[in-house]
Amino acid sequence: MSPFEIGMLLCFGASWPFSVYKTWKTKQVAGKSRIFLWLVCIGYLSGIAHKLLFHRDPVIILYAVNALLVFADLLLVYRYQRPARPAPVPEQV
C-alpha cells in the first residue's frame, strides 16, 4: 500500500462530492464532458481491477468510492444535458 497512491485518491476523491452536489443543485452541465467522465471512471475501474488481480489491499475502497462518485456525476450529466434543438425550418409560402 503506497502512501502516495492513498494521497492521490484522497485528493481526487475530495473534489468529486462538490462536483456531484453542484450538478445536482444547479442542474447545469455546461462545460462537463461525458467523454472525460467516462475516461476517469474507466481509470478508477482499472485501478480496482489491478487491486483485485495483483495487489489486494484496503486502498480498493478509495478507488470504489471515487468511481461511484464519478459515475453519479456522469448520470447527472446524462439526466440534465439538453438534446440539441434542430434548426427551425422556414415556412414556405
Secondary structure, DSSP 8 states (H G I E B T S, - for coil): --HHHHHHHHHHHHHHHHHHHHHHHH---TT--HHHHHHHHHHHHHHHHHHHHT---TTHHHHHHHHHHHHHHHHHHHHH-------------
